[in-house]
Amino acid sequence: MAMRFSALLTSLCLVALKLVCYIVSLQRIFTTDPG
């Protein structure tokens, strides 16, 4: 049970990390827009 919860938490952290990287890259694209 604990192993399954740990695996779920790890995958959740990975998804959150990808989401943060995606948001940061989006903000970087919008802030460096030459228009």
Z-matrix of the N, CA and C atoms (Angstrom, degrees):
N
C 1 1.465
C 2 1.523 1 110.53
N 3 1.332 2 114.82 1 -46.37
C 4 1.465 3 119.57 2 -179.99
C 5 1.529 4 110.80 3 -65.78
N 6 1.336 5 115.72 4 -36.67
C 7 1.468 6 119.74 5 179.47
C 8 1.525 7 110.28 6 -64.43
N 9 1.330 8 116.04 7 -41.86
C 10 1.458 9 120.57 8 -179.35
C 11 1.528 10 109.98 9 -65.48
N 12 1.325 11 116.58 10 -41.29
C 13 1.460 12 121.04 11 179.02
C 14 1.526 13 110.50 12 -64.75
N 15 1.328 14 116.38 13 -39.19
C 16 1.464 15 121.00 14 179.06
C 17 1.520 16 110.85 15 -65.03
N 18 1.330 17 116.28 16 -41.78
C 19 1.465 18 120.59 17 179.30
C 20 1.524 19 110.14 18 -65.27
N 21 1.328 20 116.63 19 -39.75
C 22 1.460 21 121.39 20 179.03
C 23 1.522 22 109.99 21 -64.50
N 24 1.333 23 116.12 22 -42.55
C 25 1.462 24 121.03 23 179.97
C 26 1.525 25 110.45 24 -64.88
N 27 1.327 26 116.84 25 -39.67
C 28 1.462 27 121.19 26 179.48
C 29 1.520 28 111.45 27 -64.37
N 30 1.331 29 116.67 28 -44.96
C 31 1.467 30 120.29 29 179.41
C 32 1.521 31 110.30 30 -66.09
N 33 1.323 32 116.69 31 -35.61
C 34 1.461 33 121.03 32 179.03
C 35 1.524 34 109.96 33 -65.87
N 36 1.329 35 116.76 34 -40.87
C 37 1.466 36 121.16 35 178.26
C 38 1.527 37 110.34 36 -64.41
N 39 1.328 38 117.16 37 -39.86
C 40 1.462 39 120.92 38 179.25
C 41 1.524 40 110.88 39 -64.01
N 42 1.320 41 116.61 40 -42.14
C 43 1.464 42 121.14 41 178.95
C 44 1.527 43 110.16 42 -64.62
N 45 1.332 44 116.70 43 -42.26
C 46 1.462 45 120.98 44 179.36
C 47 1.525 46 110.23 45 -63.66
N 48 1.331 47 116.77 46 -39.11
C 49 1.459 48 121.16 47 179.90
C 50 1.525 49 110.71 48 -65.29
N 51 1.329 50 116.64 49 -42.46
C 52 1.470 51 120.63 50 177.85
C 53 1.523 52 110.45 51 -63.66
N 54 1.328 53 116.33 52 -39.04
C 55 1.459 54 121.09 53 -179.53
C 56 1.525 55 110.29 54 -64.89
N 57 1.331 56 116.73 55 -42.73
C 58 1.467 57 121.28 56 178.70
C 59 1.524 58 110.43 57 -63.43
N 60 1.328 59 117.09 58 -44.09
C 61 1.471 60 120.84 59 178.80
C 62 1.523 61 110.59 60 -62.21
N 63 1.327 62 116.62 61 -39.24
C 64 1.464 63 121.49 62 179.67
C 65 1.526 64 110.76 63 -64.82
N 66 1.331 65 116.58 64 -44.12
C 67 1.470 66 121.34 65 179.70
C 68 1.528 67 110.56 66 -65.11
N 69 1.328 68 116.70 67 -42.15
C 70 1.466 69 120.80 68 179.71
C 71 1.523 70 110.78 69 -63.60
N 72 1.332 71 117.03 70 -42.00
C 73 1.467 72 120.13 71 179.40
C 74 1.528 73 110.38 72 -66.46
N 75 1.322 74 117.04 73 -37.46
C 76 1.464 75 120.71 74 177.58
C 77 1.521 76 110.41 75 -63.59
N 78 1.336 77 116.57 76 -45.39
C 79 1.463 78 120.66 77 179.19
C 80 1.524 79 110.54 78 -62.95
N 81 1.325 80 116.29 79 -37.80
C 82 1.462 81 120.40 80 -179.76
C 83 1.528 82 109.76 81 -65.63
N 84 1.324 83 117.32 82 -40.84
C 85 1.470 84 121.70 83 178.65
C 86 1.526 85 109.95 84 -63.61
N 87 1.331 86 116.27 85 -43.24
C 88 1.461 87 119.92 86 -178.15
C 89 1.525 88 112.01 87 -70.60
N 90 1.344 89 117.70 88 -36.19
C 91 1.462 90 120.24 89 -177.35
C 92 1.522 91 111.34 90 -77.08
N 93 1.337 92 117.90 91 -27.87
C 94 1.468 93 120.25 92 -179.35
C 95 1.522 94 111.01 93 -96.55
N 96 1.326 95 116.82 94 16.87
C 97 1.465 96 120.81 95 179.46
C 98 1.526 97 109.74 96 -69.92
N 99 1.332 98 118.99 97 121.35
C 100 1.473 99 121.55 98 -176.76
C 101 1.528 100 113.41 99 -71.47
N 102 1.341 101 116.51 100 -10.58
C 103 1.449 102 118.80 101 -177.95
C 104 1.516 103 111.28 102 -70.75
